[in-house]
Amino acid sequence: MSGIYIHIPFCKQACHYCDFHFSTSLKKKDDLIDALILEIELRKKEFKEITVETIYFGGGTPSLLSSLEIKRIIDSIYKNYKVSNNPEITLEANPDDLSNNRILEISKSPINRLSIGIQSFHEKDLKLMNRAHNTQEAKQCLEEATKHFNNISLDLIYGIPNTTNQEWEENINIALNFGVKHISSYALTVEPKTALASFIEKGIIDNVDDALAQEQFNILIDKLETNNFVHYELSNFGKEGFFSRNNSAYWQGKPYIGIGPSAHSFKGKQRGWNVRNNTKYIKSLQIGDLPIEIETLTKTDQYNEYVMTGLRTVWGVSIKKVQQDFGVTFENYMLEQAQKHIKEHLLYIDNGKLKITQKGKFLSDGIASDLFMLN
């Protein structure tokens, strides 16, 4: 299985916590879409023998595009790539873009999955994060979207300063009451050079409390698993049959192409990333050059990447695969490094797979780094 990710680098306004690549000016939107289509055409040889099973519009805010603009991009993919009969086609969307008419319009397009950036149902949280929508818009868009889409994911953020465990549980309950079948949830992270980092440094906003974030992460797991969600990846919960095919392919090391400025690509022994600048991206494509930097992964890089992604998932890290793909030295090293975490009940071995325990989930990235092989 393989996928194509389309990065739409535009937003109405900048969220205080975000360090993704985007612009709040839409002046170059037409040129950018033309450039996206040029890149799609120029890179078709990369997937010549591969069937595309997922198409994912991320950003930024892809819901700022018109349905006609989205259709142009999807048509270009179908023209240049072999696409499966029933691909998962996801559009990330913000509640303030999802009027009743817009939802109906999208439902008649090839888009068959919505990923809605709710983040919180509490007004004070939305203001702290500088989200463009309000609580009423969040609830209204979900009420309408669930009438037209069976496959909806929503994003929630935990660990927001001054958000109590009770308020966090209210967020989860509201989401569950709408009957959504997939939830992606992330801890609020203070990224360098963001407005949030500046506000914390100046004492305007309280710093993130890691202990509180861990408490809320555990509340999330307990609440969703009680409601028949599977915690299939560290930040992703889905009911059976509603795991994100796009996310699953990524975490299982399947190839994907990233289209658009700052988009990343992966194909086995290589990964690449596009220039993180809209103007440079557009100008490069206009003269037929791909604005991409490619890195060939060493065996050690490939092993480290497999361990990092595998430990984040319900599928774990296959000991047999490590031996077959990387050799006995890597297998022995991994198992030796894992022993202290097994003793502390952070890791365990199940049917030949090294997996993370409930206790270890919040610490998974640090645990994975302990298993990394140094170059």
C-alpha positions as CSV (number, residue, x, y, z in Angstrom):
1,M,0.0,0.0,0.0
2,S,1.2,3.5,-0.8
3,G,0.0,7.0,-0.4
4,I,0.3,10.6,-1.7
5,Y,0.3,13.5,0.7
6,I,-0.6,16.9,-0.6
7,H,0.6,19.9,1.6
8,I,-1.6,22.9,1.3
9,P,0.5,25.7,2.9
10,F,-2.2,28.3,3.7
11,C,-4.1,29.3,6.9
12,K,-6.5,32.1,7.8
13,Q,-4.4,32.8,10.9
14,A,-1.5,31.4,12.8
15,C,-2.2,29.1,15.7
16,H,0.0,30.0,18.6
17,Y,1.5,26.5,18.9
18,C,2.0,25.6,15.3
19,D,5.5,25.3,13.6
20,F,4.2,23.7,10.4
21,H,5.0,25.5,7.1
22,F,2.1,27.8,6.0
23,S,1.3,31.3,4.9
24,T,-1.6,33.5,5.9
25,S,-1.5,35.2,2.5
26,L,-3.5,33.6,-0.3
27,K,-2.0,35.7,-3.0
28,K,0.0,32.8,-4.5
29,K,-2.7,30.2,-4.1
30,D,-3.4,29.8,-7.9
31,D,0.3,29.6,-8.7
32,L,0.8,27.1,-5.9
33,I,-1.9,24.8,-7.1
34,D,-0.4,24.9,-10.6
35,A,2.9,24.0,-9.1
36,L,1.4,21.1,-7.1
37,I,0.0,19.7,-10.3
38,L,3.4,20.1,-12.1
39,E,5.1,18.2,-9.2
40,I,2.5,15.4,-9.4
41,E,3.2,15.0,-13.1
42,L,7.0,15.2,-12.7
43,R,7.1,12.5,-10.0
44,K,4.9,9.9,-11.6
45,K,7.9,7.6,-12.4
46,E,8.6,7.2,-8.7
47,F,5.3,5.2,-8.3
48,K,5.3,3.6,-11.8
49,E,4.8,0.1,-10.4
50,I,3.0,1.1,-7.3
51,T,-0.8,1.5,-6.6
52,V,-1.9,4.6,-4.7
53,E,-4.4,3.6,-2.0
54,T,-4.5,6.8,0.0
55,I,-4.6,10.5,-0.9
56,Y,-4.3,12.9,2.0
57,F,-4.8,16.7,1.9
58,G,-2.9,18.2,4.9
59,G,-1.5,21.5,5.8
60,G,-1.9,24.3,6.7
61,T,-5.6,24.3,6.0
62,P,-6.7,22.4,2.9
63,S,-10.4,23.3,3.5
64,L,-9.4,26.8,2.3
65,L,-9.4,25.3,-1.2
66,S,-12.5,25.3,-3.3
67,S,-14.0,22.0,-4.4
68,L,-13.0,22.8,-8.0
69,E,-9.3,23.3,-6.9
70,I,-9.4,20.0,-4.9
71,K,-10.9,18.2,-7.9
72,R,-8.1,19.6,-10.2
73,I,-5.5,18.0,-7.9
74,I,-7.3,14.7,-7.5
75,D,-7.8,14.5,-11.3
76,S,-4.1,15.0,-11.9
77,I,-3.3,12.1,-9.5
78,Y,-5.7,9.8,-11.3
79,K,-4.2,10.9,-14.7
80,N,-0.6,10.2,-13.7
81,Y,-0.8,7.4,-11.2
82,K,-2.4,4.0,-10.8
83,V,-5.1,4.5,-8.1
84,S,-6.9,1.7,-6.4
85,N,-10.7,1.2,-6.9
86,N,-11.5,2.4,-3.4
87,P,-8.8,4.8,-2.2
88,E,-9.1,6.6,1.2
89,I,-9.1,10.3,0.3
90,T,-8.9,12.5,3.3
91,L,-9.3,16.3,3.6
92,E,-8.1,18.1,6.7
93,A,-10.6,20.8,7.6
94,N,-11.2,23.5,10.2
95,P,-14.7,23.9,11.6
96,D,-15.0,27.6,10.5
97,D,-14.7,26.4,6.8
98,L,-17.4,23.7,7.2
99,S,-20.7,25.4,6.7
100,N,-23.6,23.2,6.0
101,N,-23.4,24.0,2.2
102,R,-19.7,23.3,2.1
103,I,-20.0,20.0,3.9
104,L,-22.7,19.0,1.4
105,E,-20.5,20.1,-1.5
106,I,-17.5,18.1,-0.2
107,S,-19.6,15.0,0.3
108,K,-20.4,15.0,-3.4
109,S,-16.7,15.1,-4.3
110,P,-14.2,12.2,-4.3
111,I,-13.3,13.1,-0.6
112,N,-14.5,10.2,1.5
113,R,-12.9,11.0,4.9
114,L,-12.8,14.2,6.9
115,S,-10.1,15.0,9.5
116,I,-11.5,18.0,11.5
117,G,-9.3,20.2,13.6
118,I,-11.5,20.7,16.7
119,Q,-8.6,20.7,19.2
120,S,-11.0,21.7,22.1
121,F,-14.6,22.4,22.7
122,H,-13.8,25.0,25.4
123,E,-13.7,28.6,24.3
124,K,-10.8,29.6,26.6
125,D,-8.6,26.8,25.1
126,L,-9.4,28.0,21.5
127,K,-8.6,31.5,22.4
128,L,-5.3,30.5,24.1
129,M,-4.3,28.6,20.9
130,N,-5.6,31.3,18.6
131,R,-7.8,29.0,16.7
132,A,-10.0,30.5,13.9
133,H,-13.2,28.8,15.1
134,N,-15.3,28.9,18.2
135,T,-17.1,26.2,20.3
136,Q,-20.4,26.7,18.5
137,E,-18.8,26.3,15.1
138,A,-17.0,23.1,16.3
139,K,-20.3,21.5,17.4
140,Q,-22.3,22.7,14.4
141,C,-19.9,21.4,11.8
142,L,-19.8,17.9,13.5
143,E,-23.5,17.8,13.7
144,E,-23.8,18.3,10.0
145,A,-20.7,16.4,8.9
146,T,-21.8,13.2,10.6
147,K,-25.0,13.3,8.4
148,H,-22.9,13.1,5.2
149,F,-19.7,11.3,6.2
150,N,-19.3,7.9,7.9
151,N,-15.5,8.2,8.2
152,I,-14.7,11.2,10.3
153,S,-11.6,11.8,12.5
154,L,-11.2,14.7,14.8
155,D,-8.2,16.2,16.5
156,L,-8.0,17.0,20.2
157,I,-5.1,18.5,22.1
158,Y,-4.4,17.7,25.8
159,G,-2.0,19.3,28.3
160,I,-3.3,22.8,27.6
161,P,-2.3,25.1,30.4
162,N,-5.0,25.6,33.0
163,T,-7.3,22.9,31.4
164,T,-8.4,20.6,34.2
165,N,-8.8,16.9,33.9
166,Q,-12.6,17.4,34.2
167,E,-12.6,19.8,31.3
168,W,-10.4,17.4,29.3
169,E,-12.8,14.6,30.0
170,E,-15.7,16.8,28.8
171,N,-13.8,17.3,25.5
172,I,-13.7,13.5,25.0
173,N,-17.3,13.0,26.0
174,I,-18.5,15.6,23.5
175,A,-16.5,14.0,20.8
176,L,-17.9,10.6,21.6
177,N,-21.5,11.9,21.7
178,F,-21.1,12.8,18.0
179,G,-20.3,9.2,17.2
180,V,-17.0,9.8,15.4
181,K,-15.0,6.6,14.8
182,H,-11.5,8.0,14.8
183,I,-9.7,10.5,17.1
184,S,-6.2,11.8,16.8
185,S,-4.9,13.4,20.0
186,Y,-1.7,15.2,20.7
187,A,0.0,16.8,23.7
188,L,0.4,20.5,23.4
189,T,4.1,21.0,22.6
190,V,6.0,24.2,22.9
191,E,7.9,24.5,19.7
192,P,10.8,27.1,19.4
193,K,10.0,30.4,17.7
194,T,6.2,30.0,18.0
195,A,4.0,32.6,19.6
196,L,3.2,30.1,22.4
197,A,7.0,29.8,23.3
198,S,7.2,33.6,23.4
199,F,4.1,34.0,25.6
200,I,5.4,31.3,28.0
201,E,8.9,33.0,28.2
202,K,7.2,36.3,28.9
203,G,5.0,34.8,31.6
204,I,1.8,35.6,29.7
205,I,0.8,32.0,29.5
206,D,1.7,29.2,32.1
207,N,4.2,26.6,30.8
208,V,3.0,23.2,29.8
209,D,2.9,20.8,32.7
210,D,4.2,17.4,31.6
211,A,2.7,15.6,34.6
212,L,-0.7,17.0,33.8
213,A,-0.3,16.0,30.2
214,Q,0.5,12.5,31.2
215,E,-2.6,12.3,33.4
216,Q,-4.8,13.5,30.6
217,F,-3.1,11.1,28.1
218,N,-4.1,8.2,30.5
219,I,-7.6,9.6,30.8
220,L,-7.8,9.6,27.0
221,I,-6.7,6.0,26.7
222,D,-9.0,4.7,29.4
223,K,-12.0,6.6,28.1
224,L,-11.6,5.7,24.4
225,E,-10.7,2.0,25.0
226,T,-13.8,1.7,27.2
227,N,-15.8,3.0,24.2
228,N,-14.3,0.3,21.9
229,F,-11.6,2.4,20.3
230,V,-8.3,0.7,19.5
231,H,-5.2,2.6,20.5
232,Y,-3.4,1.5,17.3
233,E,-0.7,4.3,17.3
234,L,0.6,6.6,20.0
235,S,-1.6,9.5,18.9
236,N,-4.3,7.7,17.0
237,F,-7.4,5.8,18.2
238,G,-9.9,4.2,15.9
239,K,-12.8,1.8,15.9
240,E,-12.3,-1.5,14.0
241,G,-12.5,-0.8,10.2
242,F,-11.8,3.0,10.8
243,F,-8.0,3.1,11.3
244,S,-6.5,5.8,9.1
245,R,-5.1,3.9,6.1
246,N,-2.9,6.8,5.5
247,N,-1.5,6.9,9.0
248,S,-1.2,3.1,9.2
249,A,0.9,3.0,6.0
250,Y,3.2,5.6,7.3
251,W,3.8,3.9,10.7
252,Q,4.3,0.5,8.9
253,G,7.0,1.9,6.7
254,K,5.1,1.9,3.4
255,P,6.2,4.3,0.6
256,Y,4.6,7.6,0.1
257,I,5.1,10.8,-1.9
258,G,4.8,14.2,-0.4
259,I,3.7,16.9,-2.8
260,G,4.0,20.6,-1.9
261,P,6.4,22.9,-0.1
262,S,7.9,21.3,3.0
263,A,6.2,17.9,2.2
264,H,8.2,14.8,3.1
265,S,8.5,11.6,1.1
266,F,9.7,8.0,1.9
267,K,10.6,5.0,-0.2
268,G,12.4,2.2,1.6
269,K,16.0,3.3,1.6
270,Q,15.4,7.0,0.7
271,R,13.6,9.9,2.2
272,G,13.2,13.4,0.8
273,W,11.8,16.8,1.7
274,N,10.7,19.7,-0.4
275,V,11.9,23.2,0.1
276,R,10.0,25.0,2.9
277,N,9.3,28.2,1.0
278,N,6.2,28.8,-1.2
279,T,8.0,31.2,-3.7
280,K,11.0,29.0,-4.2
281,Y,8.8,26.0,-4.6
282,I,6.6,27.7,-7.2
283,K,9.6,29.1,-9.2
284,S,11.4,25.8,-9.2
285,L,8.4,23.9,-10.6
286,Q,7.8,26.6,-13.2
287,I,11.1,25.7,-14.8
288,G,10.6,22.0,-14.4
289,D,12.9,21.4,-11.4
290,L,11.9,19.4,-8.4
291,P,12.7,21.4,-5.3
292,I,13.5,18.3,-3.2
293,E,16.4,17.2,-1.2
294,I,17.0,13.4,-0.9
295,E,18.8,11.4,1.7
296,T,19.9,7.8,1.3
297,L,19.4,6.0,4.5
298,T,22.1,3.8,5.9
299,K,21.3,0.4,7.4
300,T,21.5,2.0,10.9
301,D,19.1,4.8,9.8
302,Q,16.6,2.2,8.5
303,Y,16.8,0.2,11.7
304,N,16.4,3.3,13.9
305,E,13.4,4.4,11.8
306,Y,11.8,1.0,12.0
307,V,12.2,0.8,15.8
308,M,10.9,4.4,16.3
309,T,7.8,3.8,14.2
310,G,7.1,0.3,15.3
311,L,7.1,1.0,19.0
312,R,4.5,3.7,18.5
313,T,2.0,1.2,17.1
314,V,-0.1,-1.7,18.3
315,W,1.8,-3.9,15.8
316,G,5.2,-3.4,17.6
317,V,8.7,-4.2,16.4
318,S,9.1,-7.7,14.8
319,I,12.2,-9.3,16.2
320,K,12.3,-11.6,13.2
321,K,12.2,-8.7,10.8
322,V,15.1,-7.0,12.6
323,Q,17.1,-10.1,12.2
324,Q,16.2,-10.7,8.6
325,D,16.6,-7.1,7.4
326,F,19.4,-5.9,9.6
327,G,21.3,-8.9,10.9
328,V,21.9,-10.7,14.2
329,T,24.1,-7.8,15.6
330,F,21.2,-5.4,15.4
331,E,18.8,-8.0,16.9
332,N,21.1,-8.7,19.8
333,Y,21.7,-5.0,20.4
334,M,18.0,-4.2,20.4
335,L,17.1,-7.0,22.8
336,E,20.0,-6.1,25.1
337,Q,19.0,-2.4,25.2
338,A,15.3,-3.4,25.8
339,Q,16.0,-5.5,28.9
340,K,16.0,-2.6,31.4
341,H,12.7,-1.3,30.0
342,I,11.2,-4.8,30.2
343,K,12.2,-5.0,33.8
344,E,10.6,-1.7,34.5
345,H,7.4,-2.9,32.7
346,L,7.7,-0.3,29.9
347,L,8.3,-2.9,27.2
348,Y,7.2,-6.5,26.7
349,I,7.6,-9.3,24.1
350,D,4.4,-10.7,22.6
351,N,4.5,-13.4,19.9
352,G,7.9,-12.4,18.7
353,K,7.1,-8.6,18.7
354,L,8.6,-6.0,21.0
355,K,5.8,-3.8,22.2
356,I,5.3,-0.9,24.6
357,T,3.2,-1.3,27.7
358,Q,0.4,1.1,28.8
359,K,2.8,2.5,31.4
360,G,5.4,3.1,28.7
361,K,3.3,4.7,26.1
362,F,3.7,8.3,27.2
363,L,7.5,7.7,27.2
364,S,7.7,5.8,23.9
365,D,10.0,8.2,22.0
366,G,12.5,8.2,24.8
367,I,12.4,4.4,25.1
368,A,12.8,4.1,21.3
369,S,15.9,6.3,21.4
370,D,17.5,3.9,23.9
371,L,17.2,1.2,21.3
372,F,18.7,3.2,18.5
373,M,22.0,2.1,17.1
374,L,24.6,4.9,16.8
375,N,26.2,5.4,13.4
